[in-house]
Amino acid sequence: MVSLNHRVLPANAATESLAKHQPCADAIKPKHKAGYPLPHGAETAARAPYPQAPQPRPNPPDSPRGRSEQYPPPGPAQARQRGSGRRGRQTAGLPGRAPWQHAPPLPAAPAVATPLACCFPVQAVRVSRRQAWQVVPAPSLPPHRKAELLVPRPPLCPRPGAVAMLRGAAAARRCGPGAVPGGWKAAARRCCSAARRREWVPPTGWHSGIVAYNSRSRSKEPLVLAAEGVATWYSCGPTVYDQAHLGHACSYVRFDIIRRIMTRFFGIEVVMVMGITDIDDKIIRKANEMNISPVALARIYEEDFKQDMAALKVLPPTVYMRVTDSIPQIIAFIKTVIASGQAYATSQGNVYFDVKSWGRRYGVLTTVYPDTQDEAVDTDKRHGKDFALWKAAKPQEIFWTSPWGKGRPGWHIECSTISSAVFGKQLDIHTGGIDLAFPHHENEIAQCEAYHQCEQWGNYFLHSGHLHVKGSQEKMSKSLKNYISIKDFLEKFSSDQFRMFCLRSRYSSAVEFSGETMDDAKHHLQAISSFVRDASAYIKGQLVCDPVREDILWERLANTKVTVKAAFADDFDTSRAVAAIMDLVHHGNRQLKAVTKDAGSPRSSVLYGTIISYIEGFFNALGMSFGERQVAVGGGSSAVLSSVIEELVRFRMAVRHYALALPEAAAQGAAGTQGQEHQQKDERQRLMQERKPLLEACDSLRGHLAAFGIHIQDRAATSTWELLEGGQVEQQPGKKS
């Protein structure tokens, strides 16, 4: 009998289980290239030289077996090594055991396995949580009958199911009865299924310098592209049956930011394809309600979606591709999957993907168990988990002719066909909302790998987090009737404000939409705009300040650039990058201390010009804009408007200066007698009282223009203005003239 973690198994079962863990030649050789993170526990193995296989040693002369292959007895140093540690005491340093009864030490790297040429009982002992099992001779046998075998587990073990089963059972038993759903057997089965899941294989190619969280490996991985400086990217597009809402906008804006980061900060050209689902159950239902054709309905909302994305400053993909334009390719794709044995057609005209035939290869992104018992289903599917590739047409429903009859494509096959038609079997990046990971993306992977007969389709899957409404744990969606359309949102807020809202959190995290979170985004934008205005006024000589500590700000600027690049390289961490920019703005504002008189100190115009250029370049690269350059973005009409506002502000400034000016006689009265000074003071007060309506009119004009997005700021010698995006701004409180 063999004892494994206190479970007793027959010797032949233990031998078979251990043989499954025998590392093959490919598993022993390290395949990791420079720059890739090694699997857990493999660092030492990759650095150490391969150990030589132990040489056979003859048995004693009186042995009835004669000469047999076995390890030599360990020396004292090896015994000390095994005897150290809590678990090591299980196999070494025990009283009453001879030296040859101790297991040999585990080498630093995978060893060459020795065949188990024996048919007598052995004992398996776990020496360390991170190390493998060792088979040592049972103490009840004579010394010359002992056989020893080392069975190391490589970092990426091809068949770790048996050990995972034992781990799951032990964990479930430790939790006690009822603590694990389904009992310890179900927990063990789940552990075993997870262990059977295919390991993500790092692709070969060009290192981009970015580390991104990959839903396929469930960890951060170096982003390696197949072609140097080029990323192939497929994005799941909308199902166009209604207006897009803010939940859609959050996902598309976040991935637009990532695309801009890759292009502008890392020099990567992105080839993006977006699929448009223009035939679907929801489209057919909505078209019947409106009494129009599904194709016409889809075209209306497709154009509406594109307009919304343009209003949010989302870059269009390299190419849009509609499902209805790809029907012949979809039919050919399904034929190939059927021929490979992973799909089947039914007598009712439906075609399904056979999930059970895909076995352990299904369940890459999520923990799905094809071998578990299906629930009873009243359909023509073989198994409950099978999904449709082709749907038979219902009466009065739009259809296309196929080898299986009249029908239309299933949802998952659309994206698989479109992406394969453009990129083939090599795709770098696949993106979508986290709600698409299962079943949509999981089924895409199964279909494409069955079609291309490849081991890994889609090297990196990036998923964006949900947008939640404040006080709700549910995502924003049309089905829950808790959504805000993009058009309604843009009536109250600007696209820059929403983009700052998205920048303030990681793309993969869930984010809460509320008035408070939007106020936070607006306050960040206002702080940056205010700094840009003040710095511009300082450069023009309109703002007089104390001498600036240039060495401090130059160092801050250099550190900010390093921090921003490191944050973007770390899974596109926009929140950390924005925090670094705000820190630079804070220190830049601290140096801009206005004074009433110019002491003639040297100015730092070049420094502040460099800071403004970097900050504006940062936000322009991410799809935002600041400063006076916003004014001239609307063509000729905006240029005329800019000239009109400029003249109006100049006239207001002249009126304001006249109202605040001190008459010549009053100015020269300082050298006169006390009576003259009192008389001149009364005269000043009288003049100020007379000119007070002029100052009030200047303040009133400033307030009225602010309602239209024109912000005027009065300074000591001049007045500046800017046209804020959206035309809806809050009037900032300030001192009246």
Disulfide bonds with the S-S distance in Angstrom:
none
